[in-house]
């Protein structure tokens, strides 16, 4: 689905998704997280500088030698250089090694290098042994990804974890358009929708955001955060009544996170200010101001889809092989 599509992008029809419960960062939460990390280290749990794992590290069964070295590097390496070296040693495992090193760097906050490693991993093919190993032993790896400002979600190793991490890394390095393109083609889901809508709004595509979030209800904190993005897009378009409805939906659910409720109240105050500006002329007092008729947003250029890019790389490799 491209940036110009009008259908909602938040509805996920899968029974199981790789996403965990959303976390909203606050100064107090960050302080508590730091203390929790210290206690974890004291109690001898898994080192936070390693890739996070949901449960125990899986035990490697009978696999070829590259798998043993990669397995040890993935679950015990604190620096990406070891995985990068293995990518050069075993070309058939290079794509996987670059991806895991990219996720490790991303976890440490090195967004520029993470974006480079993740993009290289996505464009480097793996052999069958590497793909088999990945699907068997890496499913427990968890990456905590920032979808929008102060909103994070843990994601099991999957297509979503790689592309969401890449999009955030690109956003942090100022490549917002590339970040939005990186999310093209992912299955519909609330985390993906929040990431895409936040990026689209920052690019000024408020009408697209409105189309993407049509019919959204406040079922959890992710949907509440997405409703706030929708409300801001509606406000930019001058549709104040519709923006007020979106904010009312955020405040409807009592268990909505306090951070989101505070943001909703702030946005509500801004809406009241905008509404009062409409009525500065005494002739307009007492009249109801209808929202302007929504206009269709011009579709953005269609980015290259991942499958088309991989096919182009495969055709080029085949051409080079034929020439040899």
C-alpha positions as semicolon CSV with decimal commas, in nm:
position;residue;x (nm);y (nm);z (nm)
1;X;0,000;0,000;0,000
2;X;0,149;0,333;-0,101
3;X;0,133;0,678;0,053
4;X;-0,154;0,773;-0,175
5;X;-0,386;0,485;-0,090
6;X;-0,707;0,572;0,093
7;X;-0,802;0,247;0,268
8;X;-0,746;0,212;0,646
9;X;-0,410;0,053;0,726
10;X;-0,454;-0,043;1,092
11;X;-0,675;-0,352;1,063
12;X;-0,474;-0,674;1,112
13;X;-0,663;-0,994;1,030
14;X;-0,397;-1,230;1,171
15;X;-0,476;-1,437;1,479
16;X;-0,123;-1,391;1,614
17;X;0,112;-1,100;1,553
18;X;0,479;-1,048;1,653
19;X;0,394;-0,741;1,865
20;X;0,396;-0,714;2,242
21;X;0,225;-0,460;2,466
22;X;0,302;-0,096;2,390
23;X;0,511;0,112;2,630
24;X;0,487;0,488;2,667
25;X;0,802;0,662;2,782
26;X;0,792;0,930;3,050
27;X;1,074;1,083;3,257
28;X;0,963;0,875;3,557
29;X;0,937;0,562;3,341
30;X;1,290;0,617;3,206
31;X;1,424;0,658;3,558
32;X;1,249;0,342;3,672
33;X;1,381;0,160;3,366
34;X;1,736;0,261;3,456
35;X;1,695;0,132;3,811
36;X;1,538;-0,187;3,675
37;X;1,833;-0,237;3,443
38;X;2,072;-0,196;3,736
39;X;1,882;-0,451;3,943
40;X;1,877;-0,690;3,649
41;X;2,255;-0,669;3,624
42;X;2,295;-0,724;3,999
43;X;2,069;-1,027;3,993
44;X;2,273;-1,182;3,711
45;X;2,010;-1,182;3,438
46;X;2,086;-1,146;3,067
47;X;2,317;-0,854;2,986
48;X;2,117;-0,561;2,837
49;X;2,395;-0,500;2,582
50;X;2,305;-0,833;2,416
51;X;2,010;-0,890;2,186
52;X;1,699;-0,940;2,399
53;X;1,544;-1,287;2,405
54;X;1,193;-1,387;2,506
55;X;1,266;-1,681;2,739
56;X;1,577;-1,897;2,726
57;X;1,838;-1,891;2,452
58;X;1,749;-2,181;2,219
59;X;1,994;-2,469;2,216
60;X;2,152;-2,535;1,878
61;X;2,102;-2,882;1,739
62;X;2,290;-3,050;1,456
63;X;2,372;-2,777;1,204
64;X;2,671;-2,700;0,978
65;X;2,973;-2,514;1,119
66;X;2,864;-2,164;1,003
67;X;2,544;-2,205;1,204
68;X;2,742;-2,273;1,524
69;X;2,956;-1,963;1,484
70;X;2,662;-1,741;1,386
71;X;2,451;-1,880;1,673
72;X;2,721;-1,800;1,926
73;X;2,771;-1,451;1,782
74;X;2,398;-1,371;1,774
75;X;2,330;-1,468;2,134
76;X;2,659;-1,378;2,305
77;X;2,811;-1,090;2,106
78;X;2,797;-0,735;2,244
79;X;2,960;-0,577;1,940
80;X;2,840;-0,598;1,577
81;X;3,192;-0,644;1,437
82;X;3,188;-1,016;1,509
83;X;2,873;-1,067;1,302
84;X;3,010;-0,845;1,025
85;X;3,326;-1,057;1,014
86;X;3,116;-1,373;0,986
87;X;2,922;-1,214;0,698
88;X;3,249;-1,183;0,509
89;X;3,363;-1,532;0,603
90;X;3,039;-1,706;0,506
91;X;2,876;-1,524;0,210
92;X;2,571;-1,752;0,222
93;X;2,500;-1,622;0,573
94;X;2,588;-1,259;0,504
95;X;2,233;-1,123;0,481
96;X;2,135;-1,275;0,814
97;X;2,455;-1,156;0,983
98;X;2,406;-0,800;0,860
99;X;2,046;-0,799;0,981
100;X;2,136;-0,922;1,329
101;X;2,426;-0,680;1,359
102;X;2,192;-0,401;1,247
103;X;1,936;-0,490;1,514
104;X;2,213;-0,501;1,775
105;X;2,338;-0,155;1,675
106;X;1,979;-0,027;1,669
107;X;1,926;-0,156;2,023
108;X;2,232;0,048;2,130
109;X;2,102;0,365;1,963
110;X;2,343;0,380;1,668
111;X;2,078;0,474;1,414
112;X;2,297;0,575;1,120
113;X;2,503;0,256;1,126
114;X;2,194;0,048;1,201
115;X;2,018;0,180;0,891
116;X;2,321;0,093;0,676
117;X;2,353;-0,261;0,814
118;X;1,979;-0,334;0,795
119;X;1,956;-0,214;0,435
120;X;2,257;-0,424;0,338
121;X;2,107;-0,728;0,508
122;X;1,777;-0,682;0,326
123;X;1,947;-0,672;-0,014
124;X;2,182;-0,967;0,049
125;X;2,050;-1,318;-0,021
126;X;2,096;-1,607;0,222
127;X;2,144;-1,971;0,137
128;X;1,898;-2,239;0,247
129;X;2,087;-2,329;0,566
130;X;2,082;-1,967;0,682
131;X;1,710;-1,933;0,612
132;X;1,639;-2,260;0,792
133;X;1,843;-2,149;1,092
134;X;1,669;-1,810;1,102
135;X;1,318;-1,956;1,102
136;X;1,409;-2,211;1,372
137;X;1,631;-2,028;1,621
138;X;1,572;-1,654;1,593
139;X;1,199;-1,637;1,659
140;X;1,252;-1,553;2,028
141;X;1,466;-1,243;1,968
142;X;1,281;-0,927;2,069
143;X;1,356;-0,573;1,950
144;X;1,201;-0,276;2,128
145;X;1,112;-0,029;1,854
146;X;0,999;0,333;1,875
147;X;0,695;0,375;1,650
148;X;0,632;0,742;1,727
149;X;0,750;0,992;1,984
150;X;0,743;0,825;2,329
151;X;0,560;0,514;2,199
152;X;0,755;0,188;2,188
153;X;0,655;-0,171;2,122
154;X;0,850;-0,498;2,157
155;X;0,854;-0,696;1,831
156;X;0,963;-1,057;1,782
157;X;1,216;-1,117;1,504
158;X;1,018;-1,092;1,182
159;X;0,974;-0,883;0,871
160;X;0,799;-0,624;1,087
161;X;1,083;-0,597;1,339
162;X;1,341;-0,535;1,066
163;X;1,145;-0,279;0,866
164;X;1,006;-0,094;1,167
165;X;1,356;-0,068;1,313
166;X;1,488;0,049;0,976
167;X;1,213;0,310;0,946
168;X;1,288;0,448;1,292
169;X;1,662;0,455;1,223
170;X;1,602;0,644;0,898
171;X;1,368;0,886;1,075
172;X;1,630;0,957;1,342
173;X;1,887;1,040;1,073
174;X;1,655;1,285;0,896
175;X;1,548;1,062;0,604
176;X;1,175;1,080;0,667
177;X;1,065;1,002;0,312
178;X;1,288;0,694;0,300
179;X;1,151;0,589;0,639
180;X;0,795;0,603;0,506
181;X;0,894;0,406;0,197
182;X;1,057;0,138;0,415
183;X;0,717;0,050;0,563
184;X;0,550;-0,002;0,227
185;X;0,429;-0,358;0,181
186;X;0,411;-0,460;0,549
187;X;0,091;-0,634;0,662
188;X;-0,173;-0,399;0,808
189;X;-0,135;-0,356;1,185
190;X;-0,172;-0,090;1,451
191;X;0,206;-0,056;1,511
192;X;0,274;-0,019;1,139
193;X;-0,014;0,228;1,103
194;X;0,111;0,442;1,391
195;X;0,462;0,451;1,246
196;X;0,341;0,533;0,893
197;X;0,087;0,795;0,998
198;X;0,337;0,972;1,224
199;X;0,583;0,987;0,935
200;X;0,318;1,096;0,684
201;X;0,197;1,373;0,915
202;X;0,552;1,502;0,960
203;X;0,575;1,518;0,579
204;X;0,257;1,727;0,562
205;X;0,031;1,452;0,422
206;X;-0,254;1,514;0,663
207;X;-0,528;1,410;0,418
208;X;-0,359;1,077;0,364
209;X;-0,344;1,022;0,741
210;X;-0,717;1,096;0,765
211;X;-0,794;0,838;0,496
212;X;-0,567;0,576;0,656
213;X;-0,732;0,609;0,999
214;X;-1,098;0,624;0,896
215;X;-1,326;0,437;1,140
216;X;-1,059;0,389;1,409
217;X;-1,179;0,333;1,769
218;X;-0,990;0,349;2,098
219;X;-0,937;-0,017;2,189
220;X;-0,589;0,014;2,343
221;X;-0,304;0,260;2,388
222;X;-0,171;0,211;2,035
223;X;-0,507;0,298;1,882
224;X;-0,537;0,594;2,120
225;X;-0,196;0,722;2,007
226;X;-0,303;0,679;1,645
227;X;-0,628;0,868;1,713
228;X;-0,421;1,161;1,839
229;X;-0,228;1,160;1,512
230;X;-0,561;1,155;1,328
231;X;-0,693;1,445;1,536
232;X;-0,385;1,655;1,455
233;X;-0,423;1,578;1,086
234;X;-0,788;1,684;1,097
235;X;-0,697;2,003;1,280
236;X;-0,440;2,088;1,013
237;X;-0,713;2,051;0,752
238;X;-0,944;2,282;0,945
239;X;-1,188;2,002;1,028
240;X;-1,225;2,100;1,392
241;X;-1,548;1,911;1,466
242;X;-1,402;1,586;1,336
243;X;-1,082;1,649;1,530
244;X;-1,288;1,700;1,844
245;X;-1,460;1,366;1,786
246;X;-1,124;1,190;1,757
247;X;-1,006;1,346;2,085
248;X;-1,332;1,253;2,256
249;X;-1,272;0,892;2,148
250;X;-0,924;0,903;2,304
251;X;-1,072;1,021;2,635
252;X;-1,365;0,776;2,626
253;X;-1,169;0,472;2,744
254;X;-1,088;0,513;3,113
255;X;-0,775;0,296;3,103
256;X;-0,608;0,502;2,831
257;X;-0,252;0,580;2,944
258;X;-0,218;0,905;3,141
259;X;0,038;1,040;2,892
260;X;-0,210;1,000;2,606
261;X;-0,494;1,151;2,807
262;X;-0,280;1,454;2,890
263;X;-0,186;1,493;2,524
264;X;-0,554;1,467;2,431
265;X;-0,647;1,741;2,679
266;X;-0,371;1,963;2,540
267;X;-0,494;1,906;2,185
268;X;-0,849;1,978;2,302
269;X;-0,736;2,315;2,437
270;X;-0,567;2,393;2,107
271;X;-0,887;2,305;1,924
272;X;-1,084;2,545;2,145
273;X;-0,830;2,815;2,065
274;X;-0,863;2,751;1,691
275;X;-1,241;2,750;1,720
276;X;-1,239;3,084;1,902
277;X;-1,023;3,234;1,628
278;X;-1,298;3,146;1,382
279;X;-1,544;3,355;1,583
280;X;-1,348;3,680;1,631
281;X;-1,587;3,854;1,391
282;X;-1,906;3,950;1,584
283;X;-2,112;3,867;1,278
284;X;-2,014;3,503;1,316
285;X;-2,120;3,474;1,681
286;X;-2,391;3,219;1,736
287;X;-2,340;3,055;1,399
288;X;-2,232;2,695;1,364
289;X;-1,916;2,656;1,157
290;X;-1,921;2,338;0,955
291;X;-1,598;2,157;0,876
292;X;-1,465;2,227;0,527
293;X;-1,526;1,961;0,266
294;X;-1,229;1,721;0,276
295;X;-1,010;1,722;-0,032
296;X;-0,827;1,425;-0,178
297;X;-0,455;1,436;-0,134
298;X;-0,236;1,389;-0,439
299;X;-0,091;1,038;-0,431
300;X;0,279;1,024;-0,356
301;X;0,515;0,859;-0,608
302;X;0,497;0,483;-0,575
303;X;0,819;0,360;-0,410
304;X;0,995;0,047;-0,528
305;X;0,841;-0,251;-0,352
306;X;1,068;-0,496;-0,175
307;X;0,973;-0,786;-0,398
308;X;1,045;-0,581;-0,711
309;X;1,380;-0,470;-0,572
310;X;1,480;-0,829;-0,485
311;X;1,375;-0,945;-0,832
312;X;1,590;-0,673;-0,988
313;X;1,889;-0,787;-0,781
314;X;1,824;-1,151;-0,874
315;X;1,804;-1,067;-1,245
316;X;2,130;-0,873;-1,223
317;X;2,302;-1,163;-1,044
318;X;2,173;-1,404;-1,309
319;X;2,300;-1,175;-1,585
320;X;2,645;-1,156;-1,424
321;X;2,649;-1,534;-1,385
322;X;2,558;-1,580;-1,752
323;X;2,835;-1,347;-1,861
324;X;3,087;-1,541;-1,653
